Amino acid sequence: MDFDLAPPVGVGPLRIGMPRQAANAALDSLRDISSLSDSDRPGQHIFRPSGLMISIHCMQGQLKAIEFKGPVAATDRVMFGKLDVFSLPAREVVRLMRERTAVQADTEDPASFVAPDLLLKFWRPFEADDEPEEERGYYFSSVLIAQPGYYDTPAEAEERSRRTC
């Protein structure tokens, strides 16, 4: 199954800003009922047979972010346009993303990248582009799509609040 990232709207039935109960039901609809995982946590995350984990983050009764942790089998793909974010090396994903939008290295975690205009964050457990034996570090392990302001610092949140009032 393909999961198409559509920032800042959401992914499939999961819509940023939807009420928590609707988000719980939407997350549940993404389960493969022929292969349920004992690791599923209703209202938090599910695991698909491919190993893909889909997690929702709710605050104040609304869905604020959706996170995908990469599959181990290619039966599920997380796509941004034609880009499969987990099948290409992280540096290639960043290069291709930069053809469409600004992408910044996370100043606190050099293995992570943020596309602030799209509200996407790509993460891997460590940066290993120069260590060929550490294959896991070449690929992103998770991608998060969030609502506007999710990545704001307190000063940025205050400025955003002033602009919307």
N, C-alpha and C positions, 0 to 999 in steps of 0.2 A: 504494500500500500504506500502511496506517496502522500506525504504531508507537506503542503505548500505554505511556506511562511508568507504571510501577507501583512507586513507591518504598516501601520500600527493597529490594524483591525484584529488580527488573530490568526488562527490556523483551523481550517475545517469548521466544526461546530463550536469550537472554543473562541469566544469573542471577548477581547479586552473590554473591561467595564461591565460585563454581564453580571447579574446577581449570583451569589455563591451557589445557591441551590441549582440554578440553571447550569453553572460551570461544572458542578458535581455530576449532573446528569449527562452533560456533553462529554466529560472525561470518561464516564462509564460506557458511553456509546462507542468509544474507540477500543474497547476491550475485544479480544478475540474469544468469543464464548466457547469455541471448540478447544481452547488451550488456555484456561485461566491460570494465573500465577498466584501461588500462596503469598508472594511478596506484595501483591496489590494492597493499597491502602485507600479505600474509598474517600473521595474528597481531597486526596493528596497526590497520589501517583498510581500509575498502572504500568505493567510490563507486558509488552507484546511478545509473541513467540520468537521474534527475531532478536530479542534482547533489548529492543528500543524501550526506554523508559520515558513516559510522558508525565510531567509533573505540573501541577497548577499551584499558583501562589495567590491567595486571596487576602485582602485586608479591608477592613471597614465594610464587610459584606459584599465586596466586588472582586472580580478577577482582575489582578494587576499584572500578572506575568505568567508565561507558559514556558516551560523548559523541556528540552529533549536531550537525553543522553544517548549517545550513538549506539546503533544496533551492532550485533556481532554477525548477523546474516543480512544479505542484501535484499531480503524480501520486503523490508520497509526502507523507505528513503525519506530524508528531510530535505526539501528543495527550496531554493530561493531562485525563482525563475527556472532556468535550465541547469542551475548549479546545485549538485548534490553535495551538501556541506560536510558530510562525513566520509565521502569516498575519495576526496582529493587531499593531498598534503596541505597542512594549515597555511603555509606561505603561498601556495597556489590559490587557495580560497581567498586570502587577503588580497592578492594581486587582482583577481577577477572582481572581487567586491569593489576595489578601488576604481575600477573602470566605470562603476555606476554611482558611487557615493564616497563620501569621506569615511575612512576607517582609521582609527587611532589605536596605537598600542596602549594598553592599560598601564599607567605610570606605576602602579603598585604591584603589577603582576605581568612581567614581560611575555608570558605564555598566553596572555589573553588579549583580545582585540574587541573594540566597540565601534559600531557604526551608529553614532549618536542620532543622526537624522532619520534613521530607520528604526531606532530603538532595538537593535540587535546586539547581543554580546556573545562572542565565541570564546570558548575556554578549552584549555588542555592542561593536564596535570603538571607538566613541566615543558620547558623549551628544550628541544633536542635536535634542532636542525643541523648541528655540527657533530652529533654523536650517532653515527649510523647504526650502532647496535641497540639504540633505544627507539625502536620503531614507533612505540606508542606516542612519543612526543612529537612526531611528525604530523599527526592528525588531530583535529579538534575532537574533544570528547563530549562537549555539550554546546548547545546554542540556546539562548534565551531571548524571547520576544516580550517586550514590555509596553506599558502605557507611557504616554508622554510624562516626563518628569521622573521616571523610575530611577534614572542614574544621576539625578541632580544632587549636587552638594547642598548643604543647608542654605548657603548664600544664593545658589541658583534657584532653589525652591522658593525662597522669599521673593526673588526677582520675578519668577514665573507667576507667583500669586499676585504681585502688584500689577502685572500686565493684564491679568484676567479679571481683575476687579473693576 
